Amino acid sequence: MSDAQVLMIDDDEAFGRVMLRRLEHHGWIGKHCTSPEQALSEHKQENFTAILLDLNLSGASGLKYLAAIQQQWPQARVIILTGYASIATTVHAIKQGADDYLTKPVEINLLLKTLAGDGEPPELSDEPVSVDALEWELIQRTLQEHDGNISATARALKMHRRTLQRKLQKRRS
């Protein structure tokens, strides 16, 4: 994979450095940017095989930049990485054109398969969805509808803002 170049767009510099180091160990050449604007301006001439795009970039949705990224690097596989996975955001990302969607922390072998485009689709379960999972999906969908605004999301859910923040923090850990 000597020609395989990956661009990681993630505002968490430590995570970006660690992931690129791991990918470089497996033959990938990597670049890291902390913002989509930086990536689009500094790496115009690069020919990336894959782009790892964080879903939550300092409170803004990485999906807002998906079209511009795909236009600049049409040959690259765009993989969304997130610590806040939900069915709603997964469906939204795929509908907008993302090639795949992975949850942080991502297992390196799964990431390598996904980057190569030969990852297998996840198996669907017949298990009923828990109430907690349904609540999380509702919160994520409402948060997405309000562009990540916690106060507006809390109002829409008829929930106190601090309660919503606790639920989001609890699920993150």
C-alpha positions as CSV (number, residue, x, y, z in Angstrom):
1,M,0.0,0.0,0.0
2,S,2.8,2.4,-0.7
3,D,0.5,4.8,-2.6
4,A,-2.2,4.7,0.0
5,Q,-2.6,8.2,1.5
6,V,-5.0,9.0,4.3
7,L,-6.1,12.5,5.5
8,M,-7.5,12.6,9.0
9,I,-9.7,15.6,9.9
10,D,-10.2,15.6,13.6
11,D,-10.0,18.4,16.2
12,D,-8.5,16.0,18.8
13,E,-4.8,16.3,17.9
14,A,-3.6,13.5,20.3
15,F,-6.2,11.0,18.8
16,G,-5.1,12.1,15.3
17,R,-1.4,11.5,15.9
18,V,-2.0,8.1,17.5
19,M,-4.3,6.9,14.7
20,L,-1.9,8.1,12.0
21,R,1.0,6.5,13.7
22,R,-0.9,3.2,13.8
23,L,-1.9,3.5,10.1
24,E,1.6,4.4,9.1
25,H,2.8,1.2,10.8
26,H,0.5,-0.7,8.3
27,G,1.8,1.1,5.2
28,W,-0.5,4.2,5.0
29,I,1.0,7.7,4.5
30,G,-1.0,10.1,6.7
31,K,-1.7,13.7,7.1
32,H,-3.7,15.3,10.0
33,C,-5.7,18.5,10.0
34,T,-7.7,19.9,12.9
35,S,-10.3,21.5,10.7
36,P,-11.9,20.9,7.3
37,E,-10.9,24.5,6.3
38,Q,-7.3,23.7,7.0
39,A,-7.5,20.4,5.0
40,L,-9.2,22.0,2.0
41,S,-6.7,24.9,1.8
42,E,-3.4,23.2,2.7
43,H,-3.8,19.9,0.9
44,K,-5.4,20.8,-2.5
45,Q,-2.8,19.1,-4.6
46,E,-2.7,15.8,-2.5
47,N,-4.2,12.7,-3.9
48,F,-5.7,10.9,-0.9
49,T,-7.0,7.3,-1.1
50,A,-9.2,7.9,2.0
51,I,-10.3,10.6,4.3
52,L,-11.2,10.1,8.0
53,L,-13.7,12.8,9.0
54,D,-14.7,13.4,12.6
55,L,-18.4,13.9,13.0
56,N,-18.1,16.4,15.8
57,L,-15.5,19.1,15.1
58,S,-15.4,21.5,18.0
59,G,-19.2,21.5,18.2
60,A,-19.8,21.7,14.4
61,S,-20.9,18.8,12.3
62,G,-18.2,17.4,10.0
63,L,-21.1,16.5,7.6
64,K,-21.4,20.2,6.7
65,Y,-18.0,19.8,4.9
66,L,-18.7,16.4,3.3
67,A,-19.7,17.8,-0.2
68,A,-16.7,20.1,-0.4
69,I,-14.4,17.2,0.6
70,Q,-15.9,14.9,-1.9
71,Q,-15.6,17.6,-4.6
72,Q,-11.9,18.2,-3.8
73,W,-11.0,14.5,-3.6
74,P,-13.6,12.6,-5.6
75,Q,-11.6,9.4,-5.7
76,A,-11.2,9.2,-1.9
77,R,-13.3,7.0,0.4
78,V,-14.7,9.2,3.1
79,I,-15.2,7.5,6.4
80,I,-16.9,9.3,9.2
81,L,-15.5,8.7,12.7
82,T,-17.5,9.6,15.8
83,G,-17.6,9.1,19.5
84,Y,-21.3,9.9,19.4
85,A,-22.7,7.2,17.2
86,S,-26.4,6.8,16.6
87,I,-28.6,5.3,13.9
88,A,-29.9,8.7,12.9
89,T,-26.4,10.2,12.3
90,T,-25.2,7.0,10.5
91,V,-28.2,7.1,8.1
92,H,-27.7,10.9,7.6
93,A,-24.0,10.5,6.9
94,I,-24.5,7.7,4.4
95,K,-27.3,9.5,2.6
96,Q,-25.1,12.5,2.3
97,G,-22.5,10.4,0.5
98,A,-20.1,9.1,3.2
99,D,-18.6,5.7,2.3
100,D,-18.6,4.4,5.8
101,Y,-19.2,5.3,9.4
102,L,-17.2,4.0,12.4
103,T,-17.4,4.6,16.1
104,K,-14.4,5.7,18.2
105,P,-12.4,4.1,19.6
106,V,-12.0,2.2,16.3
107,E,-10.3,-1.2,16.2
108,I,-7.3,-0.9,13.9
109,N,-8.1,-4.1,11.8
110,L,-11.7,-2.9,11.2
111,L,-10.3,0.5,10.2
112,L,-7.8,-1.1,7.8
113,K,-10.6,-3.2,6.2
114,T,-12.8,-0.1,5.9
115,L,-10.1,2.0,4.4
116,A,-9.4,-0.7,1.8
117,G,-13.1,-0.9,1.0
118,D,-13.5,-4.6,1.9
119,G,-15.1,-4.3,5.2
120,E,-18.2,-6.4,5.6
121,P,-21.5,-4.7,6.4
122,P,-22.5,-5.1,10.1
123,E,-24.9,-7.8,10.8
124,L,-28.4,-6.7,11.8
125,S,-29.9,-8.1,15.0
126,D,-33.4,-9.2,15.7
127,E,-33.0,-8.1,19.3
128,P,-35.5,-5.5,20.5
129,V,-34.1,-2.0,21.0
130,S,-33.8,-1.0,24.6
131,V,-35.5,2.1,26.0
132,D,-32.1,3.7,26.7
133,A,-31.1,3.1,23.1
134,L,-34.3,4.6,21.8
135,E,-33.9,7.7,24.1
136,W,-30.3,8.1,22.8
137,E,-31.5,7.9,19.2
138,L,-34.1,10.6,19.9
139,I,-31.6,12.8,21.6
140,Q,-29.1,12.4,18.7
141,R,-31.7,13.1,16.0
142,T,-33.0,16.1,17.9
143,L,-29.5,17.4,18.5
144,Q,-28.8,17.0,14.8
145,E,-32.0,18.9,13.9
146,H,-30.8,21.8,16.1
147,D,-27.3,21.9,14.7
148,G,-25.7,20.6,17.9
149,N,-27.3,23.4,20.0
150,I,-27.8,21.9,23.5
151,S,-30.2,24.5,24.8
152,A,-32.5,24.3,21.7
153,T,-32.4,20.5,21.8
154,A,-33.3,20.5,25.5
155,R,-36.3,22.8,24.8
156,A,-37.4,20.6,21.9
157,L,-37.2,17.5,24.1
158,K,-38.9,19.4,27.0
159,M,-35.9,18.5,29.2
160,H,-33.8,20.6,31.4
161,R,-30.5,21.6,29.7
162,R,-28.4,20.1,32.6
163,T,-30.3,16.8,32.4
164,L,-29.5,16.6,28.7
165,Q,-25.9,17.4,29.3
166,R,-25.7,14.7,31.9
167,K,-27.2,12.2,29.6
168,L,-24.8,13.1,26.8
169,Q,-21.8,13.0,29.1
170,K,-22.9,9.7,30.7
171,R,-23.3,8.0,27.3
172,R,-19.9,9.4,26.1
173,S,-18.0,7.6,28.9
